[in-house]
Amino acid sequence: MDVVEKIKNLAQSHLRDPGHFVVDVILSKHKPYKVTVVLDGDHGITIDDCSLLSRSLSEDLDNIDLIKDNFTLEVGTPGLDQPLKLKRQFAKNVGRELKVHRKDKVIVVGLLKETSDEKIVMETELKEKGKKKEFTQTEIPFSEIEKAIVIVSFK
């Protein structure tokens, strides 16, 4: 198991709420090292959640000497512009609009209606001139998703 995977497992072990999960761990390649732990939650993450994990994880990393050189630890949540990485993040965003880039280079924009272990279901608008808006259900298997981003509307 590599260092990143060990840090991810260690971070996950410190999360007390079963609705919280580690999305990603990023370890910079240059000294001084920077360890970034990205958290999310089924019902959101607070700054207190981040600081609690930061203190616990920092102490553990110092004690087990996993990273031999000096490092900084940063714990936060994914930004609005960050792609969804885990199936669990898709489930959290049901009812929101997504922009999905498929591996075949097709881009699908629509409302995320549901998710399962294998796929997502989106409601997309059929574009026909002069006609009233019509919608269709589009199923996209997770295996075909290259990148998916939540579209944030400030209306």
C-alpha positions in Angstrom: 0.0 0.0 0.0 1.4 3.4 -1.0 1.7 6.5 1.3 -1.4 8.2 -0.2 -3.6 5.1 0.4 -2.3 4.7 4.0 -3.1 8.4 4.7 -6.6 7.9 3.1 -7.3 4.9 5.3 -5.9 6.7 8.4 -8.1 9.7 7.7 -11.2 7.6 7.1 -10.6 5.8 10.5 -10.8 9.1 12.3 -14.2 10.1 10.9 -16.8 9.6 13.5 -19.9 10.3 11.4 -20.7 7.4 9.1 -22.1 10.0 6.6 -18.6 11.5 6.2 -16.0 10.1 3.8 -12.6 10.9 2.3 -12.9 11.8 -1.4 -9.2 12.2 -2.2 -5.7 12.5 -0.7 -3.1 14.5 -2.7 0.5 14.4 -1.8 2.7 17.0 -3.5 5.8 15.7 -5.3 8.2 18.5 -4.1 9.6 19.4 -0.7 8.3 20.7 1.6 5.5 18.2 1.1 1.9 19.2 1.2 -0.7 16.6 2.1 -4.2 17.6 1.1 -7.2 15.6 2.4 -10.5 16.2 0.7 -13.6 15.4 2.7 -17.3 15.2 1.9 -20.4 14.1 3.6 -23.8 12.9 2.7 -25.2 15.9 4.5 -22.2 18.2 4.2 -19.1 18.9 6.2 -18.4 21.7 8.6 -15.2 23.6 9.4 -15.2 21.9 12.8 -15.3 18.5 11.1 -12.2 19.5 9.0 -10.3 20.9 12.0 -11.0 17.8 14.1 -9.7 15.5 11.4 -6.7 17.8 10.8 -5.6 17.6 14.5 -6.1 13.8 14.8 -4.5 13.0 11.5 -1.6 15.4 12.0 -0.8 13.7 15.4 -1.0 10.2 13.8 1.2 11.2 10.9 3.8 12.6 13.3 3.7 9.5 15.5 4.0 6.9 12.8 6.6 8.9 10.8 4.9 8.0 7.5 6.3 11.1 5.8 10.0 11.4 6.7 10.5 15.1 5.8 8.6 18.2 6.9 5.1 18.5 5.5 2.0 20.6 5.8 -1.4 19.1 6.2 -4.5 20.7 4.7 -8.0 19.3 5.3 -11.0 20.7 3.3 -14.0 20.0 1.2 -14.2 19.8 -2.6 -14.7 23.2 -4.3 -17.8 23.9 -6.4 -15.8 23.5 -9.5 -14.3 20.1 -8.5 -15.6 17.0 -10.4 -17.5 14.4 -8.6 -15.3 11.4 -8.0 -17.2 8.9 -5.9 -20.6 7.3 -6.5 -21.6 8.6 -3.0 -21.1 12.1 -4.2 -23.5 11.5 -7.1 -26.2 10.3 -4.7 -25.7 13.4 -2.5 -26.4 15.6 -5.6 -29.6 14.0 -6.8 -31.9 16.9 -7.8 -29.1 19.1 -8.9 -28.1 20.0 -12.5 -24.9 18.2 -13.8 -22.6 18.6 -16.7 -21.3 15.1 -17.6 -18.4 14.5 -19.9 -18.6 11.0 -21.3 -15.6 9.0 -22.4 -16.9 9.1 -26.0 -16.6 13.0 -25.8 -20.4 13.5 -25.6 -21.4 16.1 -23.0 -24.7 15.6 -21.3 -26.3 18.5 -19.3 -29.4 17.8 -17.2 -31.0 17.2 -13.8 -29.6 14.2 -11.9 -32.7 12.2 -11.1 -31.3 9.0 -9.5 -28.2 6.9 -9.0 -27.5 3.2 -8.6 -24.3 1.2 -8.2 -24.0 0.9 -12.0 -25.3 4.2 -13.5 -26.9 7.6 -13.1 -30.2 8.7 -14.6 -30.5 12.3 -15.8 -33.4 14.3 -17.1 -32.3 16.1 -20.3 -34.2 18.6 -22.5 -34.9 17.6 -26.1 -34.0 20.5 -28.3 -36.5 21.0 -31.1 -37.1 24.4 -32.6 -40.6 25.9 -32.2 -41.8 23.1 -29.9 -42.6 23.3 -26.3 -40.0 21.9 -23.9 -39.9 18.1 -23.8 -37.6 16.1 -21.5 -36.2 12.6 -21.7 -34.4 10.3 -19.3 -30.8 9.6 -20.1 -29.0 6.7 -18.4 -25.2 6.9 -18.2 -23.2 4.0 -16.7 -20.4 5.1 -14.3 -18.0 3.3 -16.6 -18.7 5.8 -19.3 -18.3 8.9 -17.2 -15.0 10.8 -17.7 -15.9 13.8 -15.6 -19.1 15.2 -13.9 -19.5 18.6 -12.4 -22.4 20.1 -10.5 -23.7 23.2 -12.2 -24.2 25.9 -9.7 -27.0 28.4 -10.4 -27.2 31.8 -8.6 -30.8 32.5 -9.8 
